[in-house]
Amino acid sequence: MDDDRPDVLLTGLLFYDLVLTGLGRPPTPGEEIWTGGMGCGPGGIANLAVAASRFGLRTSLATVFGDDYYGEHCRDVLCDQEGVDLSLSRTADGWPTPVTVSVAYGHDRALLTHGQEPPYSQDVLMGDPPDARTALVHLEARPREWLAKAAANGTQIYADVGWDPTQEWPTALLEQLSLCHAFLPNETEAMAYTRTDSAVAALGTLSELVPVAVVTRGGDGAIAVDQITGEYAEVPALDTDVLDATGAGDVFGASFVAASLGGWPLAERLRFAVLAAGLSVRHHGGALAAPGWYGIARWWRSLSDPGLRRAYGFLADRVPADPGPPVHHAPVTPPAPHIPVGPRACEGPH
């Protein structure tokens, strides 16, 4: 039976990202440093949307665009270039699209953001959320109403969580895991919320709260438990040169969902997500650094390391015969402003 539901449902705040790379160290007050690289494009929730769409998943995004050049450019990229469905999104008159400048150096980065609270909440954008196979969500202290509605519709919720600036790490947030199919925090977040002192211990606690628990460990890879299948997996990270780590966690999450929808074994899902995230950090920006099937296929076909060939041998049967055209990476500067000639099929109301 054909299933025409969205594969992935997303909502959240979108940013226009300007990423500067190639710094040997962060600047000091009063100092000017010339960078070796720059890229721009949509960020924030767009990271997940592009990463999912580039794996061929039908991706529906509910977000707010400002009625400015940055908003128009992000709409062009998401709708026209990446094929993301924006029918749930809105353009807000007089509201500026949030802008983030990311200064990347080594394996770290600093962020400067200008923005205002969006005029439409996630619950307003979603309303009664459409049926979807999965939703990728960012858990917050205050539960979103649409999340319970989506779970009641049968949508599988894949959730992550962010850094708590208060460092209180309220355990009440974990109550929302009762709505979730999978939870994918990093090890710092996982240990803080579970009050444990190791990633393995945190994973054990989380596996009692959600069917699929994943803990990402940066340069140490990732570990996961699937209580449905009884699988445990631990995979190392790839040894790669990091240009910009912006959005790598989002690429990991979207890739894990893509592999999960394919019904892959847990170890394959985890290796695939680690690979996609590892490939993304080689390029500027979050959203447009996502490798998609094209990037995965190119890596696999050029791979000569015998150990990696064995570890990732499953890709021989997973990579599509036609992985699609080369993906677009973040340009140094955006193209000339787009002049729309009429409504686009993937857009929602203005």
Sequence and secondary structure as in RCSB ss.txt:
>XXXX:A:sequence
MDDDRPDVLLTGLLFYDLVLTGLGRPPTPGEEIWTGGMGCGPGGIANLAVAASRFGLRTSLATVFGDDYYGEHCR
DVLCDQEGVDLSLSRTADGWPTPVTVSVAYGHDRALLTHGQEPPYSQDVLMGDPPDARTALVHLEARPREWLAKA
AANGTQIYADVGWDPTQEWPTALLEQLSLCHAFLPNETEAMAYTRTDSAVAALGTLSELVPVAVVTRGGDGAIAV
DQITGEYAEVPALDTDVLDATGAGDVFGASFVAASLGGWPLAERLRFAVLAAGLSVRHHGGALAAPGWYGIARWW
RSLSDPGLRRAYGFLADRVPADPGPPVHHAPVTPPAPHIPVGPRACEGPH
>XXXX:A:secstr
    S SEEEE  EEEEEEEEEESS   TT     SEEEEEEEEHHHHHHHHHTTT  EEEE EEESSHHHHHHH
IIIIIIT  BBTT EEETT    EEEEEEETTEEEEEEE    SS HHHHHSS    SEEEEEE SS  HHHHHH
HHTT EEEEEE   TT    GGGGGGGGG SEE  BHHHHHHHHT SSHHHHHHHHTTTSSEEEEE GGG EEEE
ETTTTEEEEE       S  TTHHHHHHHHHHHHHHTT  HHHHHHHHHHHHHHHTTSSSSGGG  HHHHHHHHH
HH   HHHHHHTTTHHHHS SS  S      SS  S    SS  TTB   
